[in-house]
Amino acid sequence: LFMRRGLPESQRWTERQQQIETHAGAIARHPEHGREVPVAHPRMAYAALFSPAYLRRTLLTTSTWALMDMALYGVGMFTPTILALMSFAGHGTFYHQDIASTEGAALLDVFLLIGFVLNIWLIDRWGRIRLQLLGFAGMTAGMIVLAVAEHAGGGSGKASIAAVVLGFGLFNLMVNMGPNPTTYLLSVELFPTDLRGSGEGLAAAVGKFGAAIGIFFLPVLRAQIGVAGVMVVTATVCAVGFGITWLLRVETAGLSLEELVVPVEPSILPPPH
């Protein structure tokens, strides 16, 4: 918190504040003509996030972030446990199984790094929405591979190691190539300066709510429906993320933040002081 106090505000926010001060100064000098002084972008209230102009974008950013976090944190937090229950650590003492599953989880984290590198390279070439769609599709496929592998092994920890690595590797690769970074980007780029902090904050809060649901319910579900069932549920969550991204898609690649601003109804603007 101490170090953040020294960070400069963004250029657009600073320019926006200067416009407001200029407008206020003009009204103070000529109060009878105050209403004739133009303001480039009237300040928007928090309710603008749910106005017809921005509701689609609010739903896109909040719902997909929540679904992505539900899957990512739910699976990622318990990857060593899931690996121990599958064939990655099916032999030896509990200690050796624990070490093997932890080493397996660390190995699979390499795919997370590769995914981020691919995202940095492709984000402006392919666009945010395409990567998010591909990411959710790949996450769904990875979970299906794991579910099939576990089901084929009879739920007894005899799933093929190759299938386990393929499923988890595909999930980790695609989540970081797609929705993990794109949900951050979209929630920043889809809202104008006056709403950007509110839109990003709302999307992040809903996203972490989804993460909490994933972390809490995954062990409960595993006890009720088994590992294969959990993988099917997670695949469904990722598929829903794909569907929502497709239905509500708004591409931001190649556009300036000013070009992405949409007009709002005067009724959602705060009353003048």
Accessible surface in RSA format (square Angstrom, percent):
REM  Atomic radii and reference values for relative SASA: ProtOr
REM  Chains: A
REM  Algorithm: Lee & Richards
REM  Probe-radius: 1.40
REM  Slices: 20
REM RES _ NUM      All-atoms   Total-Side   Main-Chain    Non-polar    All polar
REM                ABS   REL    ABS   REL    ABS   REL    ABS   REL    ABS   REL
RES LEU A   1   183.74 102.3 146.95 105.1  36.79  92.5 146.99 103.2  36.74  98.9
RES PHE A   2   176.23  88.2 164.59 101.9  11.64  30.3 167.50 101.6   8.73  25.0
RES MET A   3   165.12  85.5 150.80  99.8  14.32  34.1 115.99  98.6  49.13  65.1
RES ARG A   4   169.19  71.0 158.88  81.0  10.31  24.5  42.71  58.4 126.48  76.7
RES ARG A   5   208.31  87.5 170.74  87.0  37.56  89.4  57.76  78.9 150.54  91.2
RES GLY A   6    67.69  83.5   0.00   N/A  67.69  83.5  39.69 108.9  28.00  62.7
RES LEU A   7   114.69  63.9  99.05  70.9  15.64  39.3  99.17  69.6  15.52  41.8
RES PRO A   8   119.87  87.4  91.22  83.2  28.65 104.1 102.09  84.3  17.78 110.5
RES GLU A   9   109.24  62.7  89.43  67.7  19.81  47.2  24.02  46.5  85.23  69.6
RES SER A  10    65.57  55.4  49.26  65.7  16.31  37.6  54.19 115.4  11.38  15.9
RES GLN A  11   135.06  75.5 121.94  89.1  13.11  31.2  45.80  97.5  89.26  67.7
RES ARG A  12    88.48  37.1  83.86  42.7   4.62  11.0  19.62  26.8  68.85  41.7
RES TRP A  13   103.03  41.3 103.03  49.9   0.00   0.0  79.29  42.3  23.74  38.5
RES THR A  14    54.30  38.6  54.17  54.9   0.13   0.3  45.35  60.9   8.95  13.5
RES GLU A  15    78.38  45.0  77.04  58.3   1.35   3.2  28.14  54.4  50.24  41.0
RES ARG A  16    12.39   5.2  10.43   5.3   1.96   4.7   9.40  12.8   2.99   1.8
RES GLN A  17    47.11  26.3  47.11  34.4   0.00   0.0  10.62  22.6  36.49  27.7
RES GLN A  18    98.86  55.3  97.47  71.2   1.39   3.3  32.43  69.0  66.43  50.4
RES GLN A  19    66.01  36.9  58.78  43.0   7.23  17.2  28.62  60.9  37.38  28.4
RES ILE A  20    46.04  26.2  45.03  33.5   1.01   2.4  45.86  33.0   0.18   0.5
RES GLU A  21   120.15  69.0 108.93  82.4  11.23  26.7  43.46  84.1  76.70  62.6
RES THR A  22    93.71  66.7  84.29  85.5   9.42  22.5  67.45  90.6  26.26  39.7
RES HIS A  23    42.30  23.1  40.31  28.0   2.00   5.1  25.46  26.2  16.85  19.6
RES ALA A  24    55.16  50.7  47.55  73.4   7.60  17.3  50.93  71.7   4.22  11.2
RES GLY A  25    23.32  28.8   0.00   N/A  23.32  28.8  22.43  61.6   0.89   2.0
RES ALA A  26    13.34  12.3  13.34  20.6   0.00   0.0  13.34  18.8   0.00   0.0
RES ILE A  27    63.44  36.1  63.44  47.3   0.00   0.0  63.44  45.7   0.00   0.0
RES ALA A  28    80.81  74.3  48.50  74.9  32.31  73.5  59.15  83.3  21.66  57.4
RES ARG A  29   161.87  68.0 133.69  68.2  28.18  67.1  68.43  93.5  93.44  56.6
RES HIS A  30    93.23  51.0  93.16  64.8   0.07   0.2  61.10  63.0  32.13  37.4
RES PRO A  31    92.32  67.3  73.20  66.7  19.13  69.5  73.42  60.6  18.91 117.5
RES GLU A  32   122.63  70.4  82.56  62.5  40.06  95.4  62.84 121.5  59.79  48.8
RES HIS A  33    88.52  48.4  87.89  61.1   0.62   1.6  64.54  66.5  23.98  27.9
RES GLY A  34     5.56   6.9   0.00   N/A   5.56   6.9   4.50  12.4   1.06   2.4
RES ARG A  35   246.13 103.3 209.30 106.7  36.83  87.7  88.46 120.9 157.67  95.6
RES GLU A  36   131.22  75.3 102.76  77.7  28.46  67.8  48.04  92.9  83.18  67.9
RES VAL A  37    40.92  26.9  32.89  29.8   8.03  19.3  34.53  30.0   6.39  17.3
RES PRO A  38   120.58  87.9  96.49  88.0  24.10  87.6 107.01  88.4  13.57  84.4
RES VAL A  39    46.91  30.9  23.05  20.9  23.86  57.5  26.09  22.7  20.82  56.5
RES ALA A  40    67.51  62.1  29.70  45.8  37.81  86.0  43.12  60.7  24.39  64.6
RES HIS A  41    90.86  49.7  90.62  63.0   0.23   0.6  59.98  61.8  30.88  35.9
RES PRO A  42    68.32  49.8  64.04  58.4   4.29  15.6  67.28  55.6   1.04   6.5
RES ARG A  43   113.12  47.5 106.38  54.2   6.75  16.1  42.66  58.3  70.47  42.7
RES MET A  44    22.64  11.7  12.69   8.4   9.95  23.7  11.11   9.4  11.53  15.3
RES ALA A  45    31.48  28.9  24.01  37.0   7.48  17.0  31.48  44.3   0.00   0.0
RES TYR A  46   110.68  51.7 101.03  57.5   9.65  25.1  87.87  66.0  22.81  28.1
RES ALA A  47    57.33  52.7  48.42  74.7   8.91  20.3  52.32  73.7   5.01  13.3
RES ALA A  48     0.00   0.0   0.00   0.0   0.00   0.0   0.00   0.0   0.00   0.0
RES LEU A  49     0.04   0.0   0.04   0.0   0.00   0.0   0.04   0.0   0.00   0.0
RES PHE A  50   103.99  52.0  86.00  53.3  17.99  46.8  86.36  52.4  17.63  50.5
RES SER A  51     5.36   4.5   0.71   1.0   4.64  10.7   5.36  11.4   0.00   0.0
RES PRO A  52   121.27  88.4  92.48  84.3  28.80 104.7  99.50  82.2  21.77 135.3
RES ALA A  53    29.77  27.4   6.84  10.6  22.93  52.2  18.23  25.7  11.54  30.6
RES TYR A  54     0.00   0.0   0.00   0.0   0.00   0.0   0.00   0.0   0.00   0.0
RES LEU A  55    69.05  38.5  69.05  49.4   0.00   0.0  69.05  48.5   0.00   0.0
RES ARG A  56   111.13  46.7 106.94  54.5   4.19  10.0  42.30  57.8  68.83  41.7
RES ARG A  57    21.61   9.1  21.61  11.0   0.00   0.0   1.54   2.1  20.07  12.2
RES THR A  58     4.06   2.9   4.06   4.1   0.00   0.0   4.06   5.5   0.00   0.0
RES LEU A  59    84.22  46.9  84.22  60.3   0.00   0.0  84.22  59.2   0.00   0.0
RES LEU A  60     0.04   0.0   0.04   0.0   0.00   0.0   0.04   0.0   0.00   0.0
RES THR A  61     1.77   1.3   0.53   0.5   1.24   2.9   1.24   1.7   0.53   0.8
RES THR A  62    14.38  10.2  14.38  14.6   0.00   0.0   6.19   8.3   8.20  12.4
RES SER A  63    29.37  24.8  22.99  30.7   6.38  14.7  29.18  62.1   0.20   0.3
RES THR A  64     0.82   0.6   0.82   0.8   0.00   0.0   0.00   0.0   0.82   1.2
RES TRP A  65     3.04   1.2   3.04   1.5   0.00   0.0   2.69   1.4   0.35   0.6
RES ALA A  66    12.61  11.6  12.61  19.5   0.00   0.0  12.61  17.8   0.00   0.0
RES LEU A  67    25.28  14.1  25.11  18.0   0.17   0.4  25.11  17.6   0.17   0.5
RES MET A  68     0.33   0.2   0.33   0.2   0.00   0.0   0.33   0.3   0.00   0.0
RES ASP A  69     1.74   1.2   1.74   1.7   0.00   0.0   0.00   0.0   1.74   1.7
RES MET A  70    45.25  23.4  41.56  27.5   3.69   8.8  26.88  22.9  18.38  24.3
RES ALA A  71     2.78   2.6   0.15   0.2   2.63   6.0   2.78   3.9   0.00   0.0
RES LEU A  72    29.20  16.3  28.59  20.5   0.61   1.5  28.59  20.1   0.61   1.6
RES TYR A  73    74.63  34.8  71.91  40.9   2.72   7.1  43.58  32.7  31.05  38.3
RES GLY A  74     1.55   1.9   0.00   N/A   1.55   1.9   1.55   4.3   0.00   0.0
RES VAL A  75     1.62   1.1   1.62   1.5   0.00   0.0   1.62   1.4   0.00   0.0
RES GLY A  76    38.13  47.0   0.00   N/A  38.13  47.0  23.26  63.8  14.87  33.3
RES MET A  77   106.61  55.2  82.73  54.8  23.89  56.9  54.03  45.9  52.58  69.7
RES PHE A  78    45.75  22.9  45.44  28.1   0.31   0.8  45.75  27.7   0.00   0.0
RES THR A  79    13.82   9.8  13.82  14.0   0.00   0.0   7.44  10.0   6.38   9.6
RES PRO A  80    44.86  32.7  43.91  40.0   0.95   3.5  44.29  36.6   0.57   3.6
RES THR A  81    60.31  42.9  55.20  56.0   5.11  12.2  34.47  46.3  25.84  39.1
RES ILE A  82     1.95   1.1   1.95   1.5   0.00   0.0   1.95   1.4   0.00   0.0
RES LEU A  83     0.00   0.0   0.00   0.0   0.00   0.0   0.00   0.0   0.00   0.0
RES ALA A  84    32.99  30.3  22.95  35.4  10.04  22.8  22.95  32.3  10.04  26.6
RES LEU A  85    66.66  37.1  55.26  39.5  11.40  28.7  58.10  40.8   8.56  23.0
RES MET A  86     0.50   0.3   0.00   0.0   0.50   1.2   0.00   0.0   0.50   0.7
RES SER A  87    19.39  16.4  12.05  16.1   7.34  16.9  12.52  26.7   6.87   9.6
RES PHE A  88    40.83  20.4  27.18  16.8  13.65  35.5  27.19  16.5  13.63  39.0
RES ALA A  89     5.22   4.8   0.00   0.0   5.22  11.9   5.12   7.2   0.10   0.3
RES GLY A  90    37.85  46.7   0.00   N/A  37.85  46.7  13.77  37.8  24.07  53.9
RES HIS A  91   163.50  89.4 149.52 103.9  13.98  35.8 105.04 108.3  58.47  68.0
RES GLY A  92    58.39  72.0   0.00   N/A  58.39  72.0  34.30  94.1  24.09  53.9
RES THR A  93    80.85  57.5  72.16  73.2   8.69  20.7  79.47 106.7   1.38   2.1
RES PHE A  94   168.69  84.4 158.67  98.3  10.01  26.1 160.41  97.3   8.28  23.7
RES TYR A  95   146.19  68.3 143.27  81.5   2.92   7.6 105.00  78.9  41.19  50.8
RES HIS A  96   109.51  59.9 105.47  73.3   4.04  10.3  77.22  79.6  32.29  37.6
RES GLN A  97    48.90  27.3  48.48  35.4   0.42   1.0   2.44   5.2  46.46  35.2
RES ASP A  98    68.20  47.8  64.92  64.6   3.28   7.8   5.56  13.1  62.64  62.5
RES ILE A  99    72.44  41.2  72.27  53.8   0.17   0.4  72.38  52.1   0.06   0.2
RES ALA A 100    30.79  28.3  28.20  43.5   2.59   5.9  30.09  42.4   0.70   1.9
RES SER A 101     1.97   1.7   1.97   2.6   0.00   0.0   0.00   0.0   1.97   2.8
RES THR A 102    70.86  50.4  70.29  71.3   0.57   1.4  59.12  79.4  11.74  17.7
RES GLU A 103   112.08  64.3 103.94  78.6   8.14  19.4  44.17  85.4  67.91  55.4
RES GLY A 104     1.26   1.5   0.00   N/A   1.26   1.5   1.12   3.1   0.14   0.3
RES ALA A 105    13.12  12.1  12.62  19.5   0.49   1.1  12.62  17.8   0.49   1.3
RES ALA A 106    61.01  56.1  50.02  77.2  11.00  25.0  53.22  75.0   7.79  20.6
RES LEU A 107    97.43  54.3  91.69  65.6   5.74  14.4  96.74  67.9   0.68   1.8
RES LEU A 108     0.32   0.2   0.32   0.2   0.00   0.0   0.32   0.2   0.00   0.0
RES ASP A 109    69.12  48.4  68.65  68.3   0.47   1.1  19.61  46.2  49.51  49.4
RES VAL A 110    72.00  47.4  71.33  64.6   0.67   1.6  71.70  62.3   0.31   0.8
RES PHE A 111    59.81  29.9  59.81  37.0   0.00   0.0  59.81  36.3   0.00   0.0
RES LEU A 112    42.78  23.8  42.78  30.6   0.00   0.0  42.78  30.0   0.00   0.0
RES LEU A 113   120.71  67.2 119.81  85.7   0.90   2.3 120.18  84.4   0.52   1.4
RES ILE A 114    77.76  44.3  76.13  56.7   1.63   3.9  77.76  56.0   0.00   0.0
RES GLY A 115     0.00   0.0   0.00   N/A   0.00   0.0   0.00   0.0   0.00   0.0
RES PHE A 116    82.31  41.2  82.31  51.0   0.00   0.0  82.31  49.9   0.00   0.0
RES VAL A 117    97.02  63.8  95.91  86.8   1.11   2.7  96.23  83.6   0.80   2.2
RES LEU A 118    53.14  29.6  53.14  38.0   0.00   0.0  53.14  37.3   0.00   0.0
RES ASN A 119     8.05   5.6   8.05   7.8   0.00   0.0   0.16   0.4   7.89   7.6
RES ILE A 120   134.23  76.4 119.13  88.7  15.10  36.4 121.20  87.3  13.03  35.4
RES TRP A 121   140.23  56.3 134.86  65.3   5.37  12.6 126.20  67.3  14.03  22.8
RES LEU A 122     9.88   5.5   9.88   7.1   0.00   0.0   9.88   6.9   0.00   0.0
RES ILE A 123    19.67  11.2  19.67  14.7   0.00   0.0  19.67  14.2   0.00   0.0
RES ASP A 124   105.56  73.9  81.56  81.2  24.00  56.7  34.06  80.2  71.50  71.3
RES ARG A 125   153.24  64.3 117.34  59.8  35.90  85.5  44.57  60.9 108.66  65.9
RES TRP A 126   104.81  42.1  91.76  44.4  13.05  30.7  73.84  39.4  30.97  50.2
RES GLY A 127     4.48   5.5   0.00   N/A   4.48   5.5   3.84  10.5   0.65   1.5
RES ARG A 128    21.58   9.1  21.58  11.0   0.00   0.0   0.00   0.0  21.58  13.1
RES ILE A 129     9.22   5.2   9.22   6.9   0.00   0.0   9.22   6.6   0.00   0.0
RES ARG A 130   130.65  54.9 127.95  65.2   2.71   6.4  31.19  42.6  99.46  60.3
RES LEU A 131     0.00   0.0   0.00   0.0   0.00   0.0   0.00   0.0   0.00   0.0
RES GLN A 132     0.00   0.0   0.00   0.0   0.00   0.0   0.00   0.0   0.00   0.0
RES LEU A 133    22.65  12.6  22.59  16.2   0.06   0.2  22.65  15.9   0.00   0.0
RES LEU A 134    67.65  37.7  66.27  47.4   1.38   3.5  66.75  46.9   0.91   2.4
RES GLY A 135     0.00   0.0   0.00   N/A   0.00   0.0   0.00   0.0   0.00   0.0
RES PHE A 136     0.35   0.2   0.35   0.2   0.00   0.0   0.35   0.2   0.00   0.0
RES ALA A 137    44.35  40.8  34.75  53.6   9.61  21.9  39.38  55.5   4.97  13.2
RES GLY A 138     8.49  10.5   0.00   N/A   8.49  10.5   7.18  19.7   1.31   2.9
RES MET A 139     0.01   0.0   0.01   0.0   0.00   0.0   0.01   0.0   0.00   0.0
RES THR A 140    21.08  15.0  21.08  21.4   0.00   0.0  20.58  27.6   0.50   0.8
RES ALA A 141    40.32  37.1  36.19  55.8   4.13   9.4  39.75  56.0   0.57   1.5
RES GLY A 142     0.00   0.0   0.00   N/A   0.00   0.0   0.00   0.0   0.00   0.0
RES MET A 143     0.00   0.0   0.00   0.0   0.00   0.0   0.00   0.0   0.00   0.0
RES ILE A 144    87.96  50.1  87.43  65.1   0.53   1.3  87.96  63.3   0.00   0.0
RES VAL A 145    40.45  26.6  35.98  32.6   4.47  10.8  39.42  34.2   1.03   2.8
RES LEU A 146     0.00   0.0   0.00   0.0   0.00   0.0   0.00   0.0   0.00   0.0
RES ALA A 147     8.67   8.0   7.65  11.8   1.02   2.3   7.98  11.2   0.70   1.8
RES VAL A 148    94.15  62.0  91.02  82.4   3.13   7.5  93.88  81.6   0.27   0.7
RES ALA A 149     9.57   8.8   1.13   1.8   8.43  19.2   8.36  11.8   1.20   3.2
RES GLU A 150     7.20   4.1   7.09   5.4   0.11   0.3   1.70   3.3   5.50   4.5
RES HIS A 151   144.90  79.2 134.13  93.2  10.78  27.6  86.44  89.1  58.47  68.0
RES ALA A 152    86.19  79.2  45.66  70.5  40.53  92.2  55.45  78.1  30.74  81.4
RES GLY A 153    16.14  19.9   0.00   N/A  16.14  19.9  11.18  30.7   4.96  11.1
RES GLY A 154    64.62  79.7   0.00   N/A  64.62  79.7  37.16 102.0  27.46  61.5
RES GLY A 155    51.61  63.6   0.00   N/A  51.61  63.6  19.01  52.2  32.60  73.0
RES SER A 156    70.14  59.3  37.06  49.5  33.08  76.2  45.73  97.4  24.42  34.2
RES GLY A 157    16.36  20.2   0.00   N/A  16.36  20.2   6.97  19.1   9.39  21.0
RES LYS A 158   159.25  77.7 134.06  82.3  25.19  60.0  81.53  73.4  77.72  82.8
RES ALA A 159     3.12   2.9   0.00   0.0   3.12   7.1   1.46   2.0   1.67   4.4
RES SER A 160    62.86  53.1  47.94  64.0  14.92  34.4  43.38  92.4  19.48  27.3
RES ILE A 161    94.99  54.1  90.61  67.5   4.38  10.6  90.61  65.2   4.38  11.9
RES ALA A 162    74.56  68.6  60.06  92.7  14.50  33.0  68.33  96.2   6.23  16.5
RES ALA A 163    22.92  21.1  18.31  28.3   4.61  10.5  22.26  31.3   0.66   1.8
RES VAL A 164     0.00   0.0   0.00   0.0   0.00   0.0   0.00   0.0   0.00   0.0
RES VAL A 165    40.96  27.0  40.56  36.7   0.40   1.0  40.56  35.2   0.40   1.1
RES LEU A 166   105.31  58.6  99.14  70.9   6.17  15.5 104.98  73.7   0.33   0.9
RES GLY A 167     0.00   0.0   0.00   N/A   0.00   0.0   0.00   0.0   0.00   0.0
RES PHE A 168     0.52   0.3   0.52   0.3   0.00   0.0   0.52   0.3   0.00   0.0
RES GLY A 169     1.92   2.4   0.00   N/A   1.92   2.4   1.92   5.3   0.00   0.0
RES LEU A 170    49.43  27.5  44.74  32.0   4.70  11.8  47.35  33.3   2.09   5.6
RES PHE A 171     0.86   0.4   0.86   0.5   0.00   0.0   0.86   0.5   0.00   0.0
RES ASN A 172    14.94  10.3  14.94  14.4   0.00   0.0   0.00   0.0  14.94  14.4
RES LEU A 173    38.94  21.7  38.94  27.9   0.00   0.0  38.94  27.3   0.00   0.0
RES MET A 174    23.61  12.2  23.61  15.6   0.00   0.0  15.72  13.4   7.89  10.5
RES VAL A 175     0.00   0.0   0.00   0.0   0.00   0.0   0.00   0.0   0.00   0.0
RES ASN A 176     4.52   3.1   4.52   4.4   0.00   0.0   0.00   0.0   4.52   4.4
RES MET A 177    14.01   7.3  14.01   9.3   0.00   0.0   7.39   6.3   6.62   8.8
RES GLY A 178     0.00   0.0   0.00   N/A   0.00   0.0   0.00   0.0   0.00   0.0
RES PRO A 179     0.00   0.0   0.00   0.0   0.00   0.0   0.00   0.0   0.00   0.0
RES ASN A 180    23.69  16.3  23.48  22.7   0.21   0.5   0.77   1.9  22.92  22.2
RES PRO A 181    18.93  13.8  14.38  13.1   4.55  16.5  18.48  15.3   0.45   2.8
RES THR A 182     0.00   0.0   0.00   0.0   0.00   0.0   0.00   0.0   0.00   0.0
RES THR A 183     0.89   0.6   0.07   0.1   0.82   2.0   0.89   1.2   0.00   0.0
RES TYR A 184   102.85  48.0 102.57  58.4   0.28   0.7  71.17  53.5  31.68  39.1
RES LEU A 185    57.76  32.2  57.08  40.8   0.67   1.7  57.76  40.6   0.00   0.0
RES LEU A 186     1.30   0.7   1.30   0.9   0.00   0.0   1.30   0.9   0.00   0.0
RES SER A 187     0.00   0.0   0.00   0.0   0.00   0.0   0.00   0.0   0.00   0.0
RES VAL A 188    55.83  36.7  55.83  50.5   0.00   0.0  55.83  48.5   0.00   0.0
RES GLU A 189    26.46  15.2  25.45  19.3   1.01   2.4   8.99  17.4  17.46  14.3
RES LEU A 190     0.50   0.3   0.00   0.0   0.50   1.2   0.36   0.3   0.14   0.4
RES PHE A 191     2.18   1.1   0.51   0.3   1.67   4.4   2.18   1.3   0.00   0.0
RES PRO A 192     9.44   6.9   7.55   6.9   1.89   6.9   8.77   7.2   0.67   4.2
RES THR A 193    31.72  22.6  20.29  20.6  11.43  27.2  10.94  14.7  20.78  31.4
RES ASP A 194    38.05  26.7  11.51  11.5  26.54  62.7   8.35  19.6  29.70  29.6
RES LEU A 195     1.38   0.8   1.38   1.0   0.00   0.0   1.38   1.0   0.00   0.0
RES ARG A 196    38.50  16.2  38.50  19.6   0.00   0.0  27.22  37.2  11.27   6.8
RES GLY A 197    58.05  71.6   0.00   N/A  58.05  71.6  42.31 116.1  15.74  35.3
RES SER A 198    35.69  30.2  24.97  33.3  10.72  24.7   7.72  16.4  27.97  39.2
RES GLY A 199     1.78   2.2   0.00   N/A   1.78   2.2   0.81   2.2   0.97   2.2
RES GLU A 200    44.04  25.3  44.04  33.3   0.00   0.0  27.71  53.6  16.34  13.3
RES GLY A 201    37.29  46.0   0.00   N/A  37.29  46.0  32.05  87.9   5.24  11.7
RES LEU A 202    39.96  22.3  34.27  24.5   5.70  14.3  37.93  26.6   2.03   5.5
RES ALA A 203     0.00   0.0   0.00   0.0   0.00   0.0   0.00   0.0   0.00   0.0
RES ALA A 204    28.64  26.3  28.59  44.1   0.05   0.1  28.64  40.3   0.00   0.0
RES ALA A 205    63.42  58.3  46.75  72.1  16.66  37.9  56.90  80.1   6.52  17.3
RES VAL A 206    47.08  31.0  45.17  40.9   1.91   4.6  47.08  40.9   0.00   0.0
RES GLY A 207     0.00   0.0   0.00   N/A   0.00   0.0   0.00   0.0   0.00   0.0
RES LYS A 208    87.16  42.5  81.44  50.0   5.72  13.6  80.62  72.6   6.54   7.0
RES PHE A 209   135.88  68.0 130.14  80.6   5.74  14.9 135.01  81.9   0.87   2.5
RES GLY A 210     0.67   0.8   0.00   N/A   0.67   0.8   0.67   1.8   0.00   0.0
RES ALA A 211     5.80   5.3   5.80   8.9   0.00   0.0   5.80   8.2   0.00   0.0
RES ALA A 212    56.99  52.4  47.93  74.0   9.06  20.6  53.74  75.7   3.25   8.6
RES ILE A 213    52.01  29.6  49.41  36.8   2.60   6.3  51.95  37.4   0.05   0.1
RES GLY A 214     7.23   8.9   0.00   N/A   7.23   8.9   7.13  19.6   0.09   0.2
RES ILE A 215    54.59  31.1  52.48  39.1   2.12   5.1  52.48  37.8   2.12   5.7
RES PHE A 216   132.44  66.3 123.40  76.4   9.04  23.5 129.08  78.3   3.36   9.6
RES PHE A 217    95.03  47.5  95.03  58.9   0.00   0.0  95.03  57.6   0.00   0.0
RES LEU A 218    12.49   7.0   9.53   6.8   2.96   7.4  11.81   8.3   0.68   1.8
RES PRO A 219    45.23  33.0  41.97  38.3   3.25  11.8  42.46  35.1   2.77  17.2
RES VAL A 220    68.55  45.1  63.41  57.4   5.14  12.4  68.41  59.4   0.14   0.4
RES LEU A 221    55.11  30.7  55.11  39.4   0.00   0.0  55.11  38.7   0.00   0.0
RES ARG A 222    80.87  34.0  75.31  38.4   5.56  13.2   3.47   4.7  77.40  46.9
RES ALA A 223    79.30  72.9  41.36  63.8  37.94  86.3  49.04  69.1  30.26  80.2
RES GLN A 224   138.61  77.5 105.64  77.2  32.96  78.5  24.71  52.6 113.90  86.4
RES ILE A 225    83.87  47.7  56.92  42.4  26.95  65.0  66.40  47.8  17.47  47.4
RES GLY A 226    30.45  37.6   0.00   N/A  30.45  37.6  27.88  76.5   2.57   5.8
RES VAL A 227    14.40   9.5   9.44   8.5   4.96  12.0   9.98   8.7   4.43  12.0
RES ALA A 228    24.11  22.2  23.19  35.8   0.92   2.1  23.27  32.8   0.84   2.2
RES GLY A 229    16.90  20.8   0.00   N/A  16.90  20.8  15.02  41.2   1.88   4.2
RES VAL A 230     3.93   2.6   3.90   3.5   0.03   0.1   3.90   3.4   0.03   0.1
RES MET A 231     0.29   0.1   0.29   0.2   0.00   0.0   0.29   0.2   0.00   0.0
RES VAL A 232    83.83  55.2  82.51  74.7   1.32   3.2  83.41  72.5   0.42   1.2
RES VAL A 233    57.77  38.0  56.06  50.8   1.71   4.1  57.77  50.2   0.00   0.0
RES THR A 234    11.08   7.9   9.37   9.5   1.71   4.1   3.48   4.7   7.60  11.5
RES ALA A 235     6.89   6.3   6.55  10.1   0.34   0.8   6.76   9.5   0.13   0.3
RES THR A 236    75.68  53.8  71.70  72.7   3.98   9.5  57.36  77.0  18.32  27.7
RES VAL A 237    24.00  15.8  22.64  20.5   1.36   3.3  24.00  20.9   0.00   0.0
RES CYS A 238     0.15   0.1   0.01   0.0   0.13   0.3   0.13   0.3   0.01   0.0
RES ALA A 239    46.10  42.4  38.00  58.6   8.09  18.4  39.61  55.8   6.49  17.2
RES VAL A 240    69.67  45.8  63.42  57.4   6.25  15.1  69.23  60.2   0.44   1.2
RES GLY A 241     0.00   0.0   0.00   N/A   0.00   0.0   0.00   0.0   0.00   0.0
RES PHE A 242    78.38  39.2  78.38  48.6   0.00   0.0  78.38  47.5   0.00   0.0
RES GLY A 243    27.12  33.4   0.00   N/A  27.12  33.4  27.07  74.3   0.05   0.1
RES ILE A 244    41.50  23.6  40.81  30.4   0.69   1.7  41.13  29.6   0.36   1.0
RES THR A 245     0.00   0.0   0.00   0.0   0.00   0.0   0.00   0.0   0.00   0.0
RES TRP A 246   126.01  50.6 126.01  61.0   0.00   0.0 100.55  53.6  25.46  41.3
RES LEU A 247   124.99  69.6 111.26  79.6  13.73  34.5 112.94  79.3  12.05  32.4
RES LEU A 248    39.79  22.2  39.79  28.5   0.00   0.0  39.79  27.9   0.00   0.0
RES ARG A 249    99.94  42.0  90.98  46.4   8.96  21.3  19.50  26.6  80.44  48.8
RES VAL A 250    29.51  19.4  24.16  21.9   5.35  12.9  29.51  25.6   0.00   0.0
RES GLU A 251    66.43  38.1  54.34  41.1  12.09  28.8  49.34  95.4  17.09  14.0
RES THR A 252     3.29   2.3   0.13   0.1   3.16   7.5   0.13   0.2   3.16   4.8
RES ALA A 253    24.75  22.8   9.80  15.1  14.95  34.0  10.32  14.5  14.43  38.2
RES GLY A 254    83.76 103.3   0.00   N/A  83.76 103.3  44.75 122.8  39.01  87.4
RES LEU A 255    85.91  47.8  66.43  47.5  19.47  49.0  67.99  47.7  17.92  48.2
RES SER A 256    48.79  41.2  36.05  48.1  12.74  29.3  41.23  87.8   7.56  10.6
RES LEU A 257    39.10  21.8  36.00  25.8   3.10   7.8  36.35  25.5   2.75   7.4
RES GLU A 258    93.58  53.7  79.77  60.4  13.80  32.9  56.97 110.2  36.61  29.9
RES GLU A 259   115.48  66.3  82.71  62.6  32.77  78.0  40.18  77.7  75.30  61.5
RES LEU A 260    10.56   5.9   7.93   5.7   2.63   6.6  10.26   7.2   0.31   0.8
RES VAL A 261    51.81  34.1  34.15  30.9  17.66  42.6  34.62  30.1  17.19  46.6
RES VAL A 262    41.51  27.3  39.48  35.7   2.03   4.9  39.55  34.4   1.96   5.3
RES PRO A 263   123.11  89.7 103.13  94.0  19.98  72.6 114.49  94.5   8.62  53.6
RES VAL A 264    31.32  20.6   8.88   8.0  22.44  54.1  12.67  11.0  18.66  50.6
RES GLU A 265   105.19  60.4 103.48  78.3   1.71   4.1  29.62  57.3  75.57  61.7
RES PRO A 266   103.92  75.7  94.39  86.0   9.53  34.6  94.79  78.3   9.12  56.7
RES SER A 267   103.26  87.3  62.53  83.4  40.73  93.8  59.60 126.9  43.66  61.2
RES ILE A 268    30.43  17.3  23.43  17.5   7.00  16.9  29.42  21.2   1.01   2.7
RES LEU A 269    44.95  25.0  31.38  22.4  13.57  34.1  31.59  22.2  13.36  35.9
RES PRO A 270    55.67  40.6  39.66  36.1  16.01  58.2  44.05  36.4  11.62  72.2
RES PRO A 271   107.28  78.2  98.14  89.5   9.13  33.2 104.03  85.9   3.25  20.2
RES PRO A 272   132.92  96.9 102.84  93.7  30.09 109.4 113.26  93.5  19.67 122.2
RES HIS A 273   226.01 123.5 151.48 105.3  74.53 190.7 140.19 144.5  85.82  99.9
END  Absolute sums over single chains surface
CHAIN  1 A    14779.3      12325.0       2454.3      10384.7       4394.6
END  Absolute sums over all chains
TOTAL         14779.3      12325.0       2454.3      10384.7       4394.6
